[in-house]
């Protein structure tokens, strides 16, 4: 048996209904995808045996591989894949763009689906093979018919593990057992691609809010893996003989303060700019990681430092704090003391420390703050609300998108500019939408870099978020395990006990 300590509560198993990374991670145990990314970030067939593309670059004919079964024993059909992709395409940013350019998507027969585009678009396979939220997982058509905003209750996928629903206790543990009818691909595991070999008969995902308790459980052999290890807990693990720390830059993310454009006070662009000048990155990173400077870097780039689209354009208000400018902007905007609602997540140490830094910074700049203690499960539900804060809505919240999502302008949610049709915060910009269309239409890297710089310039004027540092992930792992895949997303196939 493999025992995991995940970051948040597994309160749903539908990775289409949420972008919550905890749900995404465990969903990979249960669900599979048509395509996937290998370690070179190249798209490879997964549930698909392969595909053909017509000479006019408009028609993709995708064939399913043999042996695909759902956990209820039914065969996976092309109709299931079509319905699943259609559901995903209603909520995922890249999926929405794909379907806006789709003439039709239909099952030709039990094993073949045909996607016809209205124009050639080079992002088709990257969209179908994306490995992070929202992941285009395949589920039975009857479940995929459900509205994507309403999480499916019946958990049936075709992946290497099936969920043991009778043992699922939200707030405590989610249990999975090996699906004996799963047929892995013949190739070796290669990030999200290749053979997904399940070496454990049972996997348990435990929700242990206290990080010290989680570290002790790992060192004592009660669990095998901790998703995130705080800097203060790393010595406990590093000094033990039963566990070790794996630092993974690829799995890292940036600390981002998401801003709600619908509710006061941040419906005012000058007050959003004041927010930028009110903050600085170093105190957040130091509060979270202490003196472990190997775990983070200060980074003002929308598309992550170290990526092909890293830029310093329009970052003055990100790289330095200026309280005089912040106060002047608040005065110019006529800020009337409307409170900034902070939903302070306490059970996640990274968020807890970040909120503790955020509150005094905002108050020092002249904001009134209403701080309410809560948990991540509540925030991940509440952030979907477009209502005012006193009616279940919100003003700002911390999150952390990862490198693989944010380094690509086509999947970076903060440059989508889709308003009410977009990601939480609902920032609206016709200019950003136009820039993304132009980005997708060119394969010239120099032109893509120019367009990405323009996106960063517009985004930092719009303020869909404020970046507060870029971090690696430190995972705690039992020393008797091997086979972990180096990836931006934690995968648990290929993991096994040492003999």
C-alpha positions in Angstrom: 0.0 0.0 0.0 1.1 3.6 -0.8 0.0 6.3 1.6 0.1 9.9 0.4 -0.3 13.2 2.3 -2.0 15.6 -0.1 -2.2 19.4 0.4 -5.9 19.8 0.6 -9.1 17.9 1.2 -10.3 15.6 -1.5 -13.8 16.9 -1.5 -14.6 16.1 -5.1 -13.0 13.8 -7.8 -14.0 15.9 -10.8 -11.0 17.7 -12.4 -13.2 19.4 -14.9 -15.4 21.1 -12.2 -12.3 22.6 -10.4 -8.7 23.7 -11.1 -7.7 22.7 -7.6 -4.3 20.9 -7.8 -5.1 18.5 -5.1 -8.0 17.2 -7.1 -6.0 17.2 -10.3 -3.3 15.1 -8.7 -5.5 12.3 -7.3 -7.7 12.4 -10.4 -4.7 11.1 -12.4 -5.0 7.9 -10.4 -8.5 7.4 -11.7 -8.7 9.0 -15.1 -6.7 8.8 -18.3 -6.3 11.1 -21.3 -6.2 10.7 -25.1 -2.8 12.4 -25.3 -0.1 13.4 -22.8 3.2 15.2 -22.5 6.5 13.4 -22.3 9.6 14.8 -20.4 10.5 16.9 -23.5 7.1 18.5 -23.4 6.2 16.8 -26.6 2.7 15.4 -27.1 2.4 11.6 -27.3 -0.6 9.3 -27.7 -1.9 7.9 -24.5 -5.5 6.4 -24.7 -5.1 7.1 -28.4 -3.3 4.6 -30.5 -2.5 7.4 -32.9 -3.9 10.0 -35.2 -3.8 11.2 -38.8 -4.0 14.8 -40.0 -5.5 15.7 -43.4 -3.4 17.5 -46.0 -5.3 20.7 -45.4 -4.4 20.6 -41.7 -8.1 20.7 -40.7 -9.2 17.1 -39.9 -7.7 15.0 -37.0 -8.8 11.4 -37.1 -8.0 9.8 -33.7 -8.1 6.1 -33.1 -8.4 4.6 -29.6 -6.0 1.8 -28.6 -7.2 -1.7 -27.8 -8.1 -2.8 -24.2 -9.5 0.4 -22.8 -12.1 -0.2 -20.1 -13.9 1.9 -17.6 -13.9 0.9 -14.0 -17.5 -0.3 -14.3 -16.4 -2.8 -16.9 -17.8 -0.9 -20.0 -15.5 -0.4 -22.9 -14.2 3.1 -23.6 -15.7 4.3 -26.9 -15.1 7.2 -29.2 -18.5 8.6 -28.1 -17.2 8.7 -24.5 -14.2 10.7 -25.6 -16.3 13.1 -27.6 -18.6 13.8 -24.7 -15.7 14.2 -22.3 -13.8 16.6 -24.5 -16.9 18.7 -25.1 -17.5 19.0 -21.3 -13.8 20.0 -20.8 -14.0 22.5 -23.6 -16.7 24.4 -21.8 -14.5 25.4 -18.9 -10.8 25.1 -19.8 -9.2 28.2 -21.2 -7.3 26.3 -24.0 -10.3 24.1 -24.6 -12.6 27.0 -25.1 -10.3 28.3 -27.8 -10.1 24.9 -29.5 -13.8 24.6 -29.6 -14.3 28.1 -30.9 -12.3 26.9 -33.9 -14.0 23.5 -34.2 -16.4 22.8 -37.0 -17.4 19.4 -35.5 -16.2 16.6 -33.2 -18.0 13.3 -33.6 -17.5 9.6 -33.2 -17.0 7.9 -36.6 -17.3 4.4 -35.0 -16.6 2.8 -31.6 -12.9 3.4 -31.8 -12.5 6.5 -34.0 -13.3 10.1 -33.4 -13.0 12.9 -35.9 -12.2 16.5 -35.1 -12.7 19.0 -37.9 -11.3 22.5 -37.5 -12.5 25.6 -39.2 -8.9 26.7 -39.7 -5.5 25.2 -39.2 -4.5 25.7 -35.6 -1.2 24.5 -34.2 -2.4 24.1 -30.6 -4.8 21.2 -31.2 -2.6 18.5 -29.8 -1.0 20.6 -27.1 -4.6 21.3 -25.9 -5.6 17.6 -25.9 -2.4 16.7 -24.2 -2.2 19.3 -21.6 -1.2 17.8 -18.2 -2.5 20.4 -15.8 -5.8 22.1 -14.8 -8.1 21.6 -16.4 -7.0 18.1 -17.5 -9.0 16.7 -20.5 -9.8 13.4 -18.8 -12.1 10.8 -20.3 -15.1 9.6 -18.5 -18.3 7.8 -19.6 -20.5 9.9 -21.9 -23.5 9.6 -19.5 -21.4 11.3 -16.8 -19.8 13.8 -19.2 -23.3 15.0 -20.1 -23.4 16.7 -16.7 -22.8 20.4 -16.5 -19.1 21.0 -15.9 -19.9 23.4 -13.0 -21.6 20.6 -11.2 -19.0 17.9 -10.0 -19.9 14.4 -11.0 -20.8 12.2 -8.1 -20.2 8.8 -9.7 -16.4 8.4 -10.0 -15.7 6.2 -13.0 -12.6 6.6 -15.1 -10.3 4.2 -17.1 -7.0 4.9 -15.3 -4.7 2.5 -13.4 -6.6 2.9 -10.2 -10.3 3.0 -9.3 -11.8 4.9 -6.4 -13.1 2.9 -3.4 -16.1 5.2 -2.9 -17.3 3.3 0.2 -14.1 4.2 2.0 -14.0 7.8 0.9 -14.2 10.2 3.9 -14.0 13.8 2.7 -11.9 15.7 5.2 -9.9 12.6 6.1 -9.0 10.1 3.4 -9.6 9.0 -0.2 -8.9 5.4 -1.1 -8.0 3.9 -4.5 -7.3 0.3 -5.5 -5.5 -1.1 -8.5 -7.7 -1.6 -11.6 -6.8 -5.0 -12.8 -8.2 -4.5 -16.2 -6.1 -1.5 -16.9 -3.7 -2.1 -19.8 -0.6 0.1 -19.7 1.1 1.3 -22.9 4.1 -0.8 -23.8 6.6 2.1 -23.6 8.4 3.0 -20.4 6.8 5.7 -18.2 7.8 9.2 -19.5 6.3 12.0 -17.5 2.6 11.8 -18.2 3.1 9.6 -21.3 4.2 6.0 -21.7 3.2 3.0 -19.6 1.3 3.7 -16.4 2.3 0.7 -14.4 0.6 0.5 -10.9 2.9 -1.3 -8.5 0.6 -0.9 -5.5 -2.7 -2.7 -4.9 -4.0 0.2 -2.8 -3.3 4.0 -2.6 -4.6 6.2 0.2 -4.6 10.0 0.0 -4.7 11.4 3.5 -5.6 14.9 4.5 -3.4 15.9 7.4 -3.7 19.7 7.9 -0.9 20.0 10.5 2.4 20.0 8.6 4.4 18.9 11.7 2.1 15.9 12.2 2.5 15.1 8.5 6.3 15.2 8.7 6.3 13.1 11.9 4.0 10.6 10.1 6.5 10.4 7.2 9.5 9.9 9.4 7.7 7.3 11.5 6.7 5.3 8.4 3.0 6.0 8.8 2.8 7.6 5.4 5.1 7.4 2.3 4.9 10.8 0.7 4.2 14.4 1.6 3.2 16.7 -1.2 4.7 19.9 0.1 7.3 20.1 2.9 7.7 23.5 4.6 11.1 24.9 5.2 10.8 24.5 8.9 9.9 20.8 8.6 12.7 20.0 6.1 15.3 19.4 8.8 13.1 16.9 10.5 13.0 14.8 7.3 16.6 15.4 6.2 17.9 14.2 9.6 16.0 11.0 9.5 17.0 7.7 7.9 13.5 6.7 6.9 12.7 9.7 4.6 14.3 12.2 2.4 13.5 15.5 0.7 13.2 15.8 -3.1 13.5 19.4 -4.4 11.7 19.7 -7.8 11.9 23.0 -9.7 9.6 21.6 -12.4 6.9 20.9 -9.9 7.3 24.4 -8.4 4.9 27.3 -8.8 4.6 31.0 -8.2 2.7 32.5 -5.3 0.0 34.6 -6.9 -2.5 36.9 -5.3 -5.6 36.7 -7.5 -7.7 39.9 -7.7 -11.5 40.0 -8.1 -12.4 42.7 -10.7 -16.1 42.5 -10.0 -16.3 43.7 -6.4 -15.2 46.9 -4.7 -12.6 48.0 -4.0 -10.7 46.2 -6.9 -13.3 47.0 -9.5 -11.4 50.3 -9.7 -8.2 50.0 -11.9 -6.4 52.7 -9.9 -7.0 50.8 -6.7 -5.7 47.6 -8.4 -2.5 49.5 -9.3 -2.3 50.7 -5.7 -2.3 47.1 -4.6 0.7 46.4 -6.8 2.7 49.2 -5.3 1.7 48.1 -1.8 3.4 44.7 -2.0 6.9 43.3 -2.5 8.0 39.7 -3.0 10.8 39.1 -0.6 8.9 39.2 2.7 6.4 36.6 1.4 9.2 34.2 0.3 11.2 34.7 3.5 8.1 34.1 5.6 7.3 30.9 3.8 10.9 29.5 3.2 13.0 31.2 5.9 16.7 31.0 5.0 16.1 28.1 2.5 17.0 30.3 -0.5 17.4 27.2 -2.6 13.7 26.8 -2.6 12.6 30.1 -4.2 13.6 33.1 -6.4 12.1 36.6 -6.8 10.5 36.7 -10.2 8.4 39.4 -11.9 7.7 37.6 -15.2 4.1 36.7 -16.0 5.4 33.6 -17.9 7.9 32.5 -15.2 11.6 33.0 -14.9 13.6 30.5 -16.8 10.9 30.1 -19.5 11.3 31.1 -23.2 8.9 34.0 -22.6 10.5 35.5 -19.4 10.4 39.3 -19.6 11.0 42.4 -17.5 8.5 44.5 -19.4 6.3 46.7 -17.2 7.5 45.2 -14.0 8.5 48.4 -12.0 5.5 48.1 -9.8 6.2 44.4 -9.2 9.9 44.5 -8.3 9.7 47.3 -5.8 7.3 48.6 -3.2 6.3 52.3 -3.1 3.9 53.2 -0.3 3.7 56.8 -1.4 2.5 55.8 -4.8 0.1 53.4 -3.4 -1.4 56.0 -1.0 -1.5 58.6 -3.8 -3.4 56.2 -6.1 -5.9 55.3 -3.3 -6.5 59.0 -2.8 -6.9 59.7 -6.5 -9.3 56.8 -6.8 -11.4 58.1 -3.9 -10.9 55.0 -1.8 -13.7 55.1 0.8 -12.4 52.4 3.2 -14.2 49.5 1.6 -12.7 46.5 3.4 -10.5 44.0 1.5 -11.8 40.6 2.5 -8.9 38.2 3.3 -10.0 34.6 3.5 -7.0 33.5 5.5 -6.3 29.8 4.9 -4.8 28.4 8.0 -4.3 24.7 7.4 -1.8 25.2 4.5 1.4 26.7 6.1 2.4 28.4 2.8 -0.9 30.2 2.6 -1.1 30.8 6.3 2.3 32.7 6.3 1.5 34.5 3.1 -1.8 35.9 4.5 0.0 36.9 7.7 2.4 39.0 5.6 -0.3 40.4 3.3 -2.5 41.9 6.0 0.0 44.3 7.6 1.3 45.3 4.1 -2.2 46.3 3.0 -2.9 48.2 6.2 0.4 50.0 6.0 -0.6 51.2 2.5 -4.0 52.5 3.7 -6.3 49.6 2.9 -8.9 48.5 5.4 -8.7 44.8 5.9 -11.4 42.3 7.0 -9.6 39.1 7.8 -11.5 35.8 8.3 -9.8 32.5 9.2 -10.8 29.6 7.0 -9.5 26.6 5.0 -8.5 25.9 1.4 -11.5 23.8 0.6 -13.8 26.7 1.6 -11.8 29.2 -0.5 -11.7 26.9 -3.5 -15.5 26.8 -3.4 -16.1 30.4 -2.5 -13.8 31.8 -5.2 -16.4 30.6 -7.8 -18.9 33.2 -6.5 -19.4 36.5 -8.3 -21.4 37.8 -5.3 -20.1 40.5 -2.9 -18.0 39.4 0.0 -20.8 39.7 2.5 -22.9 37.4 0.4 -20.3 34.6 0.0 -17.9 36.3 -2.5 -14.3 37.4 -2.2 -11.8 40.1 -3.0 -8.4 38.4 -3.2 -7.0 34.9 -2.6 -3.6 33.2 -2.9 -3.0 30.4 -5.3 0.0 28.9 -7.1 -0.1 27.9 -10.7 2.8 25.8 -11.9 5.5 26.2 -14.4 3.9 24.1 -17.1 0.7 26.1 -17.0 2.0 29.6 -16.7 5.0 29.5 -19.0 2.7 28.9 -22.0 0.7 32.0 -23.1 -2.0 29.7 -24.4 -2.6 28.2 -20.9 -1.7 31.1 -18.6 -5.1 32.1 -17.2 -4.0 35.6 -16.4 -3.5 36.7 -20.0 -6.7 35.2 -21.3 -8.7 38.5 -20.7 -12.0 36.6 -21.0 -14.0 38.5 -18.4 -17.0 36.7 -17.1 -16.2 33.7 -19.3 -12.7 33.4 -17.9 -10.9 32.3 -14.7 -11.6 33.5 -11.2 -11.2 37.3 -10.9 -12.9 37.7 -14.3 -10.4 40.3 -15.7 -11.6 41.5 -19.1 -9.3 42.7 -21.9 -10.1 42.6 -25.6 -6.4 43.4 -26.3 -5.3 40.3 -24.4 -7.8 38.2 -26.3 -6.5 39.6 -29.6 -2.8 39.0 -28.6 -3.5 35.4 -27.8 -5.2 34.8 -31.1 -2.1 36.2 -32.9 0.2 34.1 -30.7 -1.6 30.9 -31.6 -1.5 31.8 -35.3 2.3 32.1 -35.6 5.1 29.5 -35.2 7.8 32.1 -35.4 9.5 32.1 -32.0 10.7 35.8 -32.3 7.2 36.9 -33.1 5.8 34.8 -30.2 8.3 36.4 -27.8 7.2 39.9 -28.9 3.5 39.0 -28.5 4.2 37.5 -25.0 5.9 40.8 -24.0 2.8 42.7 -25.1 0.7 40.3 -23.1 2.8 41.0 -20.0 2.6 44.8 -20.5 -1.2 44.7 -20.8 -1.6 42.2 -18.0 0.3 44.3 -15.5 -1.8 47.3 -16.4 -5.0 45.2 -16.0 -3.8 43.5 -12.7 -5.6 40.1 -12.8 -3.0 39.0 -10.2 0.1 40.1 -8.4 3.1 37.7 -8.5 4.9 37.3 -5.2 7.7 34.9 -5.9 8.6 31.6 -7.7 9.2 28.4 -5.8 10.4 24.9 -6.1 8.5 22.1 -4.4 10.1 20.1 -1.7 8.5 16.7 -1.5 9.0 14.3 1.4 9.5 10.7 0.3 10.1 7.5 2.1 13.6 6.2 1.5 12.3 2.8 0.6 10.5 4.1 -2.5 11.8 4.5 -6.0 10.5 5.3 -9.4 9.2 8.8 -8.9 8.8 10.7 -12.1 10.3 14.2 -12.4 7.4 16.2 -13.5 5.5 19.4 -12.8 2.6 17.2 -11.6 3.1 14.3 -9.1 2.3 10.9 -10.7 2.2 7.7 -8.8 2.5 5.1 -11.5 6.0 3.7 -11.8 6.5 4.2 -8.0 7.5 1.0 -6.1 9.1 -0.3 -3.0 12.8 -1.1 -3.1 13.6 -4.8 -2.7 
